[in-house]
Amino acid sequence: MKAAYEKLTASLQQAVESINSFAMQFTKIKESVEKMDAEIAASTNKAS
């Protein structure tokens, strides 16, 4: 029973770490898109 609990705990910890990793990736994607959007907006305003 103890071994099963330890295995479950380890699996849950790994799942939480994976979720945090995905969250960081999506945050970086969001920041990149915001930067790209700002650059496009700036270049469009210069052309006008």
MIFI-236776 format. One record per residue (C-alpha): residue number from 1; residue in three letters; x, y, z. Coordinates in Angstrom, 3 decimals, padded with zeros to 6 digits, always signed. Layout:
BEGIN
+-----+------+----------+----------+----------+
: pos : code :       c1 :       c2 :       c3 :
+-----+------+----------+----------+----------+
: NUM :  ALA :        X :        Y :        Z :
...
+-----+------+----------+----------+----------+
//
This chain:
BEGIN
+-----+------+----------+----------+----------+
: pos : code :       c1 :       c2 :       c3 :
+-----+------+----------+----------+----------+
:   1 :  MET : +000.000 : +000.000 : +000.000 :
:   2 :  LYS : +002.821 : +002.418 : +000.896 :
:   3 :  ALA : +004.606 : +001.725 : -002.406 :
:   4 :  ALA : +001.415 : +002.437 : -004.361 :
:   5 :  TYR : +000.935 : +005.710 : -002.475 :
:   6 :  GLU : +004.532 : +006.762 : -003.150 :
:   7 :  LYS : +004.162 : +005.924 : -006.840 :
:   8 :  LEU : +000.934 : +007.921 : -007.041 :
:   9 :  THR : +002.531 : +010.871 : -005.265 :
:  10 :  ALA : +005.509 : +010.813 : -007.621 :
:  11 :  SER : +003.194 : +010.669 : -010.646 :
:  12 :  LEU : +001.142 : +013.590 : -009.384 :
:  13 :  GLN : +004.264 : +015.657 : -008.722 :
:  14 :  GLN : +005.491 : +014.964 : -012.242 :
:  15 :  ALA : +002.099 : +015.963 : -013.658 :
:  16 :  VAL : +002.189 : +019.271 : -011.779 :
:  17 :  GLU : +005.705 : +019.963 : -013.054 :
:  18 :  SER : +004.550 : +019.254 : -016.607 :
:  19 :  ILE : +001.613 : +021.635 : -016.216 :
:  20 :  ASN : +003.957 : +024.355 : -014.970 :
:  21 :  SER : +006.259 : +023.743 : -017.935 :
:  22 :  PHE : +003.363 : +024.060 : -020.397 :
:  23 :  ALA : +002.216 : +027.241 : -018.668 :
:  24 :  MET : +005.680 : +028.763 : -019.043 :
:  25 :  GLN : +005.754 : +027.821 : -022.733 :
:  26 :  PHE : +002.372 : +029.437 : -023.350 :
:  27 :  THR : +003.471 : +032.558 : -021.464 :
:  28 :  LYS : +006.541 : +032.831 : -023.711 :
:  29 :  ILE : +004.372 : +032.349 : -026.813 :
:  30 :  LYS : +002.005 : +035.086 : -025.609 :
:  31 :  GLU : +004.908 : +037.460 : -024.985 :
:  32 :  SER : +006.356 : +036.759 : -028.443 :
:  33 :  VAL : +003.017 : +037.427 : -030.122 :
:  34 :  GLU : +002.589 : +040.668 : -028.165 :
:  35 :  LYS : +006.074 : +041.800 : -029.200 :
:  36 :  MET : +005.435 : +040.900 : -032.832 :
:  37 :  ASP : +002.098 : +042.736 : -032.738 :
:  38 :  ALA : +003.758 : +045.854 : -031.318 :
:  39 :  GLU : +006.455 : +045.734 : -033.993 :
:  40 :  ILE : +003.871 : +045.384 : -036.768 :
:  41 :  ALA : +001.852 : +048.245 : -035.314 :
:  42 :  ALA : +004.936 : +050.444 : -035.103 :
:  43 :  SER : +005.969 : +049.717 : -038.678 :
:  44 :  THR : +002.423 : +050.309 : -039.923 :
:  45 :  ASN : +002.252 : +053.660 : -038.131 :
:  46 :  LYS : +005.590 : +054.727 : -039.713 :
:  47 :  ALA : +004.286 : +053.890 : -043.194 :
:  48 :  SER : +001.152 : +056.002 : -042.740 :
+-----+------+----------+----------+----------+
//
